[in-house]
Amino acid sequence: MAIYSEIDRRHIDQLCARWREGSLVGDASLLHPDEFASCWSEHELSELNRKFWGNLFEGETGGGSFESKWELQLEDATIEVRLLAAECLLVYYLITAGVGPARKLAMINKTIGADHPELHVTADSAAYEALHSWIANPGLYFNTRQDRHVGYLMDLALRLKRLSREERVALLHENPWGFVQFAEDGERQSDSMRHIVCHLLYPEYFERIASSKHKSLVLKAFGDLDSSGADAGQDERLYSIRQTLHQRLPEWDEQRRDYYHDDLEPIWRPMTTTRDDSGSMDPAFGLEFKKQIVFYGPPGTGKTYRAGLLAESVIRSAALQRWGVGDYFDDVAAVDRAVAEHVTRLQMHPSYGYAEFMVGLRLDADGGTSYRLGALPRLVERMRAECREAGGRALPHVLILDEINRTDLSAMFGEAFSAMERDKRDVELELFAEGDDGEPLRFAIPSELYIIGTMNEIDQSVEAFDFALRRRFFWFATPYDEEDLDVIWRAQWAEQSVAVDWDDANPQLRELAGCITRLNARITELPDLGPEYALGASVFGDLPYFVGHEWRSKRQGRRSGKYLWDGNSKPLAPLRSLWALSIQPVLAQYLAGSDRRAEQLTELEKLLMTRPTS
């Protein structure tokens, strides 16, 4: 079973059962089946698809937002089509925790229209209860690209209606793998919405995962538990893994077997966001193939944090596969120790070179000199000793090189530089140094040693490295990502014990996130700055402290919703402190050589502090 969410989801599941039977197998409205018995008919769905797909507004056309474009697309629609459109929105909203119930309700009722208040979702309806629940947090991309996801949903429904009733019944009853194949066959696709629809209709078979990348990472980490066969699809394999976990961990409930639970997520943990439209590979797959990768980008974008999480997931995934489910979860402390012992972090700096990393001469106690191994050969010796002792239970090691551009990496590796390549691993070479026996020291980089580098573009651009170095790594850009703000702010909100309730503050925090995205867009455009000077999410991580400081002794107004801007949209103390103490000093340093420094700082301050208009 994959039916789990952090809050009661019964109203959602009941509504989805009605949607499947009444609207997809039948044609009736989900909200008002008696009055509108053919709302989900092929005719009405064709009309809605024509209005939507035949009137796509790009960019700022049509007002720029989904809401404004949606209203234009439906402006002359019949009440049957408007009700159908509202119910498509309702299904889209069922999964997400990222949109509040008030916003969901407002959009649905606005879509139905002010001329038909009797058809609006009311507080005594089952739909209202479902909108106050949620199943997952599919991420920023899902919440901001409603057009793509709702458009997929209405296209899928139309394709279903072009089948006979018998064919629809066959797909929608006890045929999950047939349904997912049908869902994948349409020309108009949204990976996120496809995963969600499959879960809503077949929650016993499909995970509450909206991201193809996340599913791929789970399969990579837990693949040894799959017994579905070579021809099985992605979701069928995930189902097989879940059955195996159920058998081997029978004492666990569905919450602990959820892949986002603290027991399982660190094993497969994603290094990228949930966006599935970028086409980019997740770093976990790049590291597995290439053996070494680099996270690069502006300061504060979480490069070192991502490197640590990726290193941890490499060790945990290997431990699960080699030690088995029983040993892994029977002694979690041993796994934690293994993670600590198998991840080595080195901070690069200008004086760190070949002697410290590979081999160098050292003074002996008697005044003589001898060669001493550096950090990398010592690590390799540890790995060999572990392999001799542990055999097949030995785990890989991960070497993190922080700020790799602060040293001459080619010189630091020396003759071992070529040994980094995946097809040269485990091949011995001679170092230009001798052991105590007078013989040349021999060295090989094991295939199970992974190297992760981090680099700030401001310090030195990627292009400054020679081609021979760059081609030995996969390079993963780590730009500012608005989704990181939510993670950082939530964590700091709890750590700082902010007196203001998170849910009350979240609407204005979302507005500020939009301001920060706007600010970074302008930084990227400025000739004196550019993309490498964008401000990472962690630069804004002090905001919860400022909010908490402002409200620590106040009792009135904690539920006012006014924490960053007042009722007149003037910035309040927490936002002013964020600018003065965290943001302005950084930007002032970046613009130190600019003739337009004061003017540009004023412009950037306005972009951050000006509240978006509704």
MOPEDA-V246797 format. One record per residue. N is the residue number from 1. RES is the residue in one small letter. SS is DSSP state (h for helix, s for strand, l for the rest). D_FIRST is the distance of its C-alpha to the first C-alpha in Angstrom with 1 decimal. Layout:
N;RES;SS;D_FIRST + N;RES;SS;D_FIRST
This chain:
1;m;l;0.0 + 2;a;l;3.8 + 3;i;l;5.7 + 4;y;l;8.4 + 5;s;l;12.1 + 6;e;l;15.2 + 7;i;l;16.5 + 8;d;l;15.8 + 9;r;l;14.3 + 10;r;h;14.8 + 11;h;h;17.9 + 12;i;h;16.4 + 13;d;h;13.7 + 14;q;h;16.7 + 15;l;h;19.0 + 16;c;h;16.8 + 17;a;h;16.6 + 18;r;h;20.4 + 19;w;h;20.9 + 20;r;h;19.3 + 21;e;h;21.3 + 22;g;h;24.4 + 23;s;h;25.0 + 24;l;h;23.5 + 25;v;h;24.0 + 26;g;l;26.9 + 27;d;l;29.2 + 28;a;l;29.2 + 29;s;l;29.1 + 30;l;l;26.0 + 31;l;l;28.2 + 32;h;l;31.1 + 33;p;l;30.3 + 34;d;l;33.4 + 35;e;l;35.9 + 36;f;l;34.4 + 37;a;l;33.2 + 38;s;l;33.5 + 39;c;l;32.3 + 40;w;l;29.7 + 41;s;l;32.0 + 42;e;h;33.0 + 43;h;h;36.3 + 44;e;h;35.0 + 45;l;h;32.4 + 46;s;h;35.3 + 47;e;h;37.4 + 48;l;h;34.9 + 49;n;h;34.2 + 50;r;h;38.0 + 51;k;h;38.7 + 52;f;h;36.1 + 53;w;h;36.3 + 54;g;l;40.0 + 55;n;l;40.8 + 56;l;l;39.1 + 57;f;l;40.9 + 58;e;l;41.1 + 59;g;l;41.7 + 60;e;l;43.7 + 61;t;h;44.6 + 62;g;h;43.7 + 63;g;h;43.6 + 64;g;l;41.2 + 65;s;l;38.1 + 66;f;h;35.3 + 67;e;h;36.3 + 68;s;h;39.9 + 69;k;h;39.2 + 70;w;h;36.7 + 71;e;h;39.4 + 72;l;h;42.0 + 73;q;h;39.8 + 74;l;l;39.3 + 75;e;l;42.8 + 76;d;l;44.2 + 77;a;l;41.0 + 78;t;l;40.9 + 79;i;h;38.9 + 80;e;h;36.5 + 81;v;h;35.8 + 82;r;h;35.6 + 83;l;h;33.1 + 84;l;h;31.0 + 85;a;h;31.3 + 86;a;h;30.3 + 87;e;h;27.2 + 88;c;h;26.3 + 89;l;h;26.8 + 90;l;h;24.6 + 91;v;h;21.6 + 92;y;h;22.4 + 93;y;h;22.6 + 94;l;l;19.4 + 95;i;l;17.4 + 96;t;s;20.1 + 97;a;l;21.4 + 98;g;l;24.4 + 99;v;l;26.3 + 100;g;l;27.4 + 101;p;h;27.1 + 102;a;h;30.9 + 103;r;h;31.0 + 104;k;h;28.2 + 105;l;h;30.1 + 106;a;h;33.4 + 107;m;h;32.5 + 108;i;h;31.0 + 109;n;h;34.1 + 110;k;h;36.5 + 111;t;h;35.1 + 112;i;h;35.7 + 113;g;l;39.1 + 114;a;h;41.6 + 115;d;h;43.3 + 116;h;h;40.5 + 117;p;h;39.5 + 118;e;h;38.7 + 119;l;h;35.6 + 120;h;l;34.3 + 121;v;l;31.1 + 122;t;l;32.2 + 123;a;l;31.2 + 124;d;l;30.5 + 125;s;l;28.1 + 126;a;h;24.3 + 127;a;h;24.5 + 128;y;h;26.2 + 129;e;h;23.5 + 130;a;h;20.8 + 131;l;h;23.2 + 132;h;l;23.4 + 133;s;l;19.7 + 134;w;l;17.8 + 135;i;l;14.5 + 136;a;s;16.0 + 137;n;l;19.5 + 138;p;l;19.9 + 139;g;l;23.5 + 140;l;h;27.1 + 141;y;h;27.2 + 142;f;h;24.7 + 143;n;h;26.6 + 144;t;h;30.0 + 145;r;l;29.7 + 146;q;h;28.7 + 147;d;h;31.0 + 148;r;h;29.1 + 149;h;h;25.7 + 150;v;h;26.9 + 151;g;h;29.2 + 152;y;h;26.4 + 153;l;h;24.5 + 154;m;h;27.7 + 155;d;h;28.5 + 156;l;h;25.1 + 157;a;h;25.7 + 158;l;h;29.2 + 159;r;h;28.3 + 160;l;h;26.0 + 161;k;h;28.9 + 162;r;l;31.1 + 163;l;l;29.2 + 164;s;l;30.0 + 165;r;h;28.0 + 166;e;h;27.0 + 167;e;h;25.8 + 168;r;h;23.7 + 169;v;h;22.2 + 170;a;h;21.3 + 171;l;h;19.6 + 172;l;h;17.7 + 173;h;l;16.4 + 174;e;l;14.0 + 175;n;l;15.5 + 176;p;h;13.3 + 177;w;h;15.4 + 178;g;h;18.5 + 179;f;h;17.8 + 180;v;h;17.3 + 181;q;h;20.5 + 182;f;h;22.2 + 183;a;h;21.1 + 184;e;h;22.7 + 185;d;h;25.9 + 186;g;l;27.6 + 187;e;l;30.5 + 188;r;l;29.6 + 189;q;l;26.6 + 190;s;l;24.7 + 191;d;h;22.0 + 192;s;h;20.6 + 193;m;h;20.6 + 194;r;h;19.2 + 195;h;h;16.1 + 196;i;h;15.8 + 197;v;h;16.5 + 198;c;h;13.9 + 199;h;h;11.2 + 200;l;h;13.1 + 201;l;h;13.3 + 202;y;l;10.1 + 203;p;l;7.5 + 204;e;l;4.6 + 205;y;l;6.7 + 206;f;l;8.6 + 207;e;l;8.9 + 208;r;l;11.1 + 209;i;l;13.9 + 210;a;l;17.1 + 211;s;l;19.2 + 212;s;h;19.8 + 213;k;h;21.5 + 214;h;h;18.7 + 215;k;h;16.4 + 216;s;h;19.5 + 217;l;h;20.0 + 218;v;h;16.5 + 219;l;h;17.2 + 220;k;h;20.7 + 221;a;h;19.7 + 222;f;h;16.9 + 223;g;h;18.2 + 224;d;h;19.5 + 225;l;h;16.0 + 226;d;l;15.6 + 227;s;l;16.6 + 228;s;l;16.1 + 229;g;l;19.8 + 230;a;l;22.5 + 231;d;l;22.0 + 232;a;l;18.4 + 233;g;l;17.9 + 234;q;h;16.5 + 235;d;h;13.1 + 236;e;h;12.9 + 237;r;h;13.8 + 238;l;h;11.3 + 239;y;h;8.5 + 240;s;h;10.8 + 241;i;h;11.2 + 242;r;h;7.6 + 243;q;h;8.0 + 244;t;h;11.4 + 245;l;h;10.7 + 246;h;h;8.7 + 247;q;h;11.8 + 248;r;h;14.4 + 249;l;l;13.4 + 250;p;l;12.4 + 251;e;l;14.2 + 252;w;l;12.2 + 253;d;l;10.1 + 254;e;l;7.5 + 255;q;l;10.7 + 256;r;l;12.2 + 257;r;l;9.5 + 258;d;l;10.0 + 259;y;l;12.6 + 260;y;l;15.0 + 261;h;l;15.3 + 262;d;l;18.7 + 263;d;l;17.5 + 264;l;l;16.1 + 265;e;h;17.9 + 266;p;h;21.4 + 267;i;h;20.5 + 268;w;h;20.0 + 269;r;l;21.6 + 270;p;l;23.0 + 271;m;l;26.8 + 272;t;l;27.1 + 273;t;l;26.0 + 274;t;l;23.3 + 275;r;l;26.0 + 276;d;l;25.3 + 277;d;l;28.8 + 278;s;l;30.9 + 279;g;l;30.4 + 280;s;l;30.9 + 281;m;l;29.4 + 282;d;l;27.5 + 283;p;h;29.8 + 284;a;h;27.5 + 285;f;h;28.1 + 286;g;h;31.8 + 287;l;h;32.3 + 288;e;h;30.8 + 289;f;h;33.2 + 290;k;h;36.3 + 291;k;l;36.2 + 292;q;s;37.6 + 293;i;s;36.9 + 294;v;s;38.5 + 295;f;s;37.1 + 296;y;s;40.0 + 297;g;s;40.7 + 298;p;l;42.5 + 299;p;l;42.5 + 300;g;l;39.8 + 301;t;l;36.9 + 302;g;l;35.0 + 303;k;h;36.0 + 304;t;h;36.4 + 305;y;h;33.2 + 306;r;h;31.3 + 307;a;h;33.1 + 308;g;h;32.1 + 309;l;h;28.4 + 310;l;h;28.5 + 311;a;h;30.5 + 312;e;h;28.0 + 313;s;h;25.0 + 314;v;h;27.2 + 315;i;h;27.9 + 316;r;h;24.4 + 317;s;h;22.9 + 318;a;h;25.7 + 319;a;h;25.3 + 320;l;h;21.6 + 321;q;h;22.7 + 322;r;h;26.0 + 323;w;h;25.3 + 324;g;h;21.9 + 325;v;h;18.7 + 326;g;h;20.4 + 327;d;h;23.7 + 328;y;h;22.3 + 329;f;h;20.3 + 330;d;h;22.9 + 331;d;l;25.7 + 332;v;h;24.6 + 333;a;h;28.3 + 334;a;h;29.3 + 335;v;h;27.1 + 336;d;h;28.6 + 337;r;h;32.0 + 338;a;h;31.3 + 339;v;h;30.5 + 340;a;h;33.7 + 341;e;h;35.8 + 342;h;h;34.6 + 343;v;s;35.1 + 344;t;s;38.8 + 345;r;s;40.1 + 346;l;s;43.6 + 347;q;s;45.3 + 348;m;l;47.7 + 349;h;l;51.1 + 350;p;l;54.5 + 351;s;l;55.9 + 352;y;l;52.9 + 353;g;l;54.0 + 354;y;h;54.3 + 355;a;h;55.9 + 356;e;h;53.0 + 357;f;h;50.2 + 358;m;l;51.7 + 359;v;s;54.9 + 360;g;s;58.1 + 361;l;s;61.3 + 362;r;s;61.5 + 363;l;s;64.5 + 364;d;l;64.9 + 365;a;l;66.3 + 366;d;l;69.7 + 367;g;l;69.9 + 368;g;l;68.8 + 369;t;s;65.8 + 370;s;s;62.9 + 371;y;s;59.8 + 372;r;s;56.6 + 373;l;s;53.1 + 374;g;l;51.2 + 375;a;h;47.6 + 376;l;h;46.1 + 377;p;h;47.9 + 378;r;h;47.2 + 379;l;h;43.4 + 380;v;h;43.7 + 381;e;h;45.5 + 382;r;h;42.7 + 383;m;h;40.1 + 384;r;h;42.3 + 385;a;h;42.8 + 386;e;h;39.1 + 387;c;h;38.6 + 388;r;h;41.3 + 389;e;h;39.8 + 390;a;h;36.1 + 391;g;h;36.1 + 392;g;h;32.7 + 393;r;h;31.1 + 394;a;l;33.3 + 395;l;l;31.6 + 396;p;l;32.9 + 397;h;s;35.0 + 398;v;s;35.1 + 399;l;s;38.4 + 400;i;s;38.4 + 401;l;s;41.8 + 402;d;s;42.1 + 403;e;l;44.6 + 404;i;h;45.6 + 405;n;h;48.2 + 406;r;h;50.3 + 407;t;l;51.6 + 408;d;l;52.9 + 409;l;h;49.8 + 410;s;h;51.7 + 411;a;h;54.4 + 412;m;h;52.0 + 413;f;h;50.3 + 414;g;h;53.7 + 415;e;h;53.8 + 416;a;h;50.1 + 417;f;l;49.3 + 418;s;h;48.8 + 419;a;h;46.7 + 420;m;h;43.9 + 421;e;l;43.1 + 422;r;h;40.2 + 423;d;h;42.4 + 424;k;h;44.9 + 425;r;l;42.5 + 426;d;l;43.6 + 427;v;l;47.1 + 428;e;l;49.8 + 429;l;s;52.6 + 430;e;s;55.7 + 431;l;s;56.1 + 432;f;s;59.5 + 433;a;s;59.8 + 434;e;s;60.9 + 435;g;l;59.6 + 436;d;l;61.8 + 437;d;l;62.9 + 438;g;l;64.2 + 439;e;l;61.7 + 440;p;s;59.7 + 441;l;s;56.2 + 442;r;s;53.4 + 443;f;s;50.1 + 444;a;l;46.8 + 445;i;l;43.7 + 446;p;l;40.7 + 447;s;l;38.0 + 448;e;l;35.4 + 449;l;s;37.2 + 450;y;s;35.8 + 451;i;s;38.0 + 452;i;s;36.9 + 453;g;s;39.7 + 454;t;s;40.0 + 455;m;s;42.9 + 456;n;s;44.3 + 457;e;l;45.9 + 458;i;l;48.5 + 459;d;l;49.9 + 460;q;l;50.3 + 461;s;l;48.8 + 462;v;h;46.8 + 463;e;h;49.8 + 464;a;h;51.9 + 465;f;l;50.3 + 466;d;l;51.8 + 467;f;h;50.1 + 468;a;h;49.8 + 469;l;h;47.8 + 470;r;h;45.6 + 471;r;l;44.6 + 472;r;l;43.3 + 473;f;l;40.6 + 474;f;s;37.9 + 475;w;s;38.6 + 476;f;s;35.8 + 477;a;s;37.2 + 478;t;l;35.9 + 479;p;l;37.4 + 480;y;l;37.0 + 481;d;l;33.6 + 482;e;h;33.1 + 483;e;h;29.5 + 484;d;h;30.7 + 485;l;h;32.7 + 486;d;h;29.7 + 487;v;h;28.4 + 488;i;h;31.9 + 489;w;h;32.8 + 490;r;h;29.7 + 491;a;h;30.3 + 492;q;h;34.0 + 493;w;h;33.5 + 494;a;h;31.8 + 495;e;h;34.2 + 496;q;l;37.2 + 497;s;l;36.0 + 498;v;l;37.2 + 499;a;l;38.4 + 500;v;l;37.2 + 501;d;l;33.6 + 502;w;h;31.6 + 503;d;h;30.4 + 504;d;h;34.1 + 505;a;h;35.3 + 506;n;h;32.6 + 507;p;h;34.3 + 508;q;h;37.5 + 509;l;h;35.7 + 510;r;h;34.2 + 511;e;h;37.7 + 512;l;h;39.1 + 513;a;h;36.5 + 514;g;h;38.0 + 515;c;h;41.5 + 516;i;h;40.6 + 517;t;h;39.4 + 518;r;h;42.6 + 519;l;h;44.6 + 520;n;h;43.2 + 521;a;h;43.9 + 522;r;h;47.5 + 523;i;h;47.8 + 524;t;h;46.7 + 525;e;h;49.5 + 526;l;l;52.3 + 527;p;l;54.8 + 528;d;l;55.4 + 529;l;l;51.7 + 530;g;l;49.0 + 531;p;h;45.3 + 532;e;h;45.7 + 533;y;h;46.8 + 534;a;l;43.8 + 535;l;l;42.6 + 536;g;l;39.3 + 537;a;h;36.7 + 538;s;h;37.6 + 539;v;h;41.2 + 540;f;h;39.9 + 541;g;l;38.0 + 542;d;l;40.8 + 543;l;h;40.2 + 544;p;h;38.1 + 545;y;h;41.0 + 546;f;h;43.5 + 547;v;h;41.6 + 548;g;h;41.2 + 549;h;h;44.9 + 550;e;h;45.9 + 551;w;h;44.0 + 552;r;l;44.3 + 553;s;l;47.2 + 554;k;l;46.6 + 555;r;l;45.3 + 556;q;l;46.0 + 557;g;l;44.1 + 558;r;l;40.9 + 559;r;l;38.9 + 560;s;l;41.4 + 561;g;l;39.3 + 562;k;l;42.4 + 563;y;l;42.0 + 564;l;l;43.0 + 565;w;s;45.2 + 566;d;l;47.1 + 567;g;l;47.5 + 568;n;l;50.0 + 569;s;l;47.7 + 570;k;l;49.9 + 571;p;s;48.3 + 572;l;l;47.9 + 573;a;h;48.6 + 574;p;h;45.2 + 575;l;h;45.4 + 576;r;h;49.0 + 577;s;h;48.4 + 578;l;h;45.7 + 579;w;h;48.2 + 580;a;h;51.2 + 581;l;h;49.7 + 582;s;h;46.8 + 583;i;h;47.4 + 584;q;h;51.2 + 585;p;h;52.3 + 586;v;h;50.1 + 587;l;h;51.1 + 588;a;h;54.8 + 589;q;h;54.7 + 590;y;h;53.2 + 591;l;l;55.9 + 592;a;l;58.7 + 593;g;l;60.7 + 594;s;l;60.4 + 595;d;l;63.4 + 596;r;l;61.1 + 597;r;h;59.1 + 598;a;h;59.8 + 599;e;h;59.2 + 600;q;h;55.9 + 601;l;h;54.7 + 602;t;h;55.5 + 603;e;h;53.6 + 604;l;h;50.5 + 605;e;h;50.7 + 606;k;h;50.9 + 607;l;h;47.8 + 608;l;h;45.8 + 609;m;h;47.3 + 610;t;l;47.5 + 611;r;l;44.7 + 612;p;l;43.2 + 613;t;l;44.5 + 614;s;l;42.1
